[in-house]
Amino acid sequence: MTISIYGDTGSGSFRRVLTAAKHMGIEFEHIPVDLLEGESQAPEFLTINPAGRVPVLVEGDTVISEASAINLYLAEKFDSPLLPKGDARYETIKWMFWAAEHWRVFSSYLFNERIGKRVMGVKEDPTMVEFIFNNIRANAAVLDKHLEDKKFIVGNQVTLADFDIAAPFSQMARTKLPYAEFPNIMAWQQRLLDEVPAWKETKQLLDHRMDSAFSAFGITF
């Protein structure tokens, strides 16, 4: 049965799923959803995901939204080491929850302040940016310490947790996230690019999509 995945290559959430699927060697149909054109709010898409968000996986009668849920589904279906066995499995899931609760939310806020407002011709709020940066730095300090003696988030093997936590790097060049202040985080991200071909490939796809889209607004980074 064909696996279809709806998404926009400029979306960091879709990148997480696209990376995982490519890393696992899964055959799937990518159905583009242009977020800038509002296609995620079109009636036909809302019948698939009433939340109007991507990515969404469809396989027969199975419909799954939210990138982490999709990746867990794929990893279990294909028995992938991206979701390891034993205690490492729960360590992976723990860090995936950590990323959702404490990590990605602030990079999303920063994207809205620095990019979303710029597209609308509105100035960013310095007070909000300071609040966001304080939270990012506090959480980055925790992550940087964790990575002090680890190759990847869960030991020496890449897992779904790496993709969940690495997602904000997708927009780092555009939002100027302060990750460069944290050497272990930067070294880990470089390892992902060097050792996980799918992560590098999806970076190129996302950068091309975002740079092309923003050039239409006369915005360069």
Buried (B, 14 or more C-beta within 10 A) or exposed (E): EEBBBBBBBBBBBBBBBBBBBBBBEBEBEBBEBBBBEEBBEEEEBEEBBEEBBBBBBBBEEEBBBBBBBBBBBBBEEBEBEBBBEEEBBEBBBEBBEBBBEBBBBBBBBBBBBBBBBBEEEEEBEEEBBEBBBEBBBEBBEEBBEBBEEEBBBBBEBBBBBBBBBBBBBBBBEBBBBBBEEBEBBBEBBEBBEEEBEBBEBBBEBBBEBBBEBBEEEEBEE
